[in-house]
Amino acid sequence: MWSTAGLLQTLSLSTIVAGGASQEPSAQLKNGTYVGRYSAEYNQNFFLGIPYAQPPVGDLRFRQAQSLNETWEGTREAFNYSSLCVGYGLDQTFYSQSEDCLTLNVVRPSGYSETTLSVGLYIHGGGFTNGGGGDQRYNLSFLVDQSVEIGKPFIGVSINYRLHAWGFLNSNEIASEGFTNIGLRDQRLAMHWMQENIAAFGGDSTKVTIFGESAGGASVGLHLTAYAGRNDSLFRAAILQSGNPIFYAAQNGNNVYQSQFDEVVAKTGCNGTSDSVQCLRQVSFEQLNATLGDLYLAHGNLGPIIDGDIVQNYGSVHLQRGEFVRVPIITGTNSDEGASLGPQGINTTEDFKATLASLPSSFQDEILQAYPDDLSVNVVASLGQQRPGPPYGAQFRRSASYWGDVYFIAARRQTATTWASNGLAAYSYRFNTIPHGVPPEVGAGHFKENVDAWPRYAVESPTNLVFDANVTSHTEVDGFRKEGIELINQHALEVYHR
């Protein structure tokens, strides 16, 4: 009997291998030559599972990824997606995982050998804790196919990067070695690899756009402000889907996560050693994976911290100071982000206020005033005057409006405004389509957009393009929930620590 994982893998490979060995494309990189697969169905070439770094195993565990240091004669096959990086959560369910995972995938439209193409580098989401470039929801064949259809062909690249504690284990010991935020640094190394090698696939290294959703969008934002906005000429444009330079959660330093590191050290027997980080590098994969899995169950996601290096300050501070790479951007969110991510069981004002307990008490009252129980302004707008029942609650829409704004929408507006204020091209969107099978109470929630003329965002005329399959897509003034969003943005640093 087929397992679900085996069936998914077979279905995904059936398209890849169509065309046969006689049509296998090749690419001569700096280190050697890869041979890929031709897809007759999409008229595309696939190069899958290509390493962009040395395997981060053994003594390279918990270190910044190292560039490849070998060359070879002949050819190597790039036929299959590699294993995903080790992570924890539902996105990993149907995929193999490995510590040796720093690979990327290239999807190239066939028939463009006489010209160089623009490149899109996709950074997957998953809370910096799960996901991967081989997840079939992120198959770039469909985007590349559409680019050919509209006469704007590009090459799509997706990457793996280290997740959760494998990529974001932080402590004073880790910081003293200079190995903070190594998952983010993995992404950066992949960009450098592309600068050196994408021409071998017919790509133009001067025409790279980085894009991503959720944690991927946040990653794009962090690369825009990396090293206080230093421009390393790794990309010429950026697309941020439900993620921004202003992080979606509080940004902390090493001290906040020291206790979690100490917990890992103790459970692996490394607490009695002179070099606990080096000891962790020698722990068996099985033992460390079990320990980090327990860490996830006990404490949840891990992600980037402020380390004074690649992430030098809060995102709101970087934007205020103008410390970001000056490139055009597209930034957008979904209408009902908070309906997917906010708490449920919100029936009264007291229930709503209870979810704000981490905020200063006086500020809680300001939030309650800025987010009234008014169905005419609350998400989910498609519900009209209807109040959701269990498990959502009569005031769920009020609460969801706030949580969507505080996670993503307020930062999106601030980012677009900052770009416009600096005379830079920014285009803003609101995704307002409810996919088939999604409950109406959730609406066009988080992670639903991976499915008119578009005006440039301007301070005096802030405008969104509204993507809507239920009615004709249109533009709108970006002024909804103005009081609440301004309140969040004005207090991004001192209240929300981001």
Sequence and secondary structure as in RCSB ss.txt:
>XXXX:A:sequence
MWSTAGLLQTLSLSTIVAGGASQEPSAQLKNGTYVGRYSAEYNQNFFLGIPYAQPPVGDLRFRQAQSLNETWEGT
REAFNYSSLCVGYGLDQTFYSQSEDCLTLNVVRPSGYSETTLSVGLYIHGGGFTNGGGGDQRYNLSFLVDQSVEI
GKPFIGVSINYRLHAWGFLNSNEIASEGFTNIGLRDQRLAMHWMQENIAAFGGDSTKVTIFGESAGGASVGLHLT
AYAGRNDSLFRAAILQSGNPIFYAAQNGNNVYQSQFDEVVAKTGCNGTSDSVQCLRQVSFEQLNATLGDLYLAHG
NLGPIIDGDIVQNYGSVHLQRGEFVRVPIITGTNSDEGASLGPQGINTTEDFKATLASLPSSFQDEILQAYPDDL
SVNVVASLGQQRPGPPYGAQFRRSASYWGDVYFIAARRQTATTWASNGLAAYSYRFNTIPHGVPPEVGAGHFKEN
VDAWPRYAVESPTNLVFDANVTSHTEVDGFRKEGIELINQHALEVYHR
>XXXX:A:secstr
   HHHHHHHHHHHHHTTT GGG  EEE SS EEE EEETTTTEEEEEEEESS    GGGTTS         SSE
EE  S   EE   SGGGTTS EES   EEEEEEESS TTS EEEEEEE  STTTS  TT GGG THHHHHHHHHT
T  EEEEEE    HHHHH   HHHHHHT TTHHHHHHHHHHHHHHHHGGGGTEEEEEEEEEEETHHHHHHHHHHH
HHHH   SS SEEEEES  SS SS    HHHHHHHHHHHHHHTT TTSS HHHHHHHS HHHHHHHHHHHHHHH 
       SSSS S HHHHHHHT S    EEEEEETTHHHHHS S   SHHHHHHTTTTS HHHHHHHHHHS S T
TTSS GGGTT    TTT TTHHHHHHHHHIIIIIHHHHHHHHHHHHTT  EEEEEE    TT  TTT S TT   
        SSS EEEEE SSS  EEEES TTHHHHHHHHHTTTTTT  
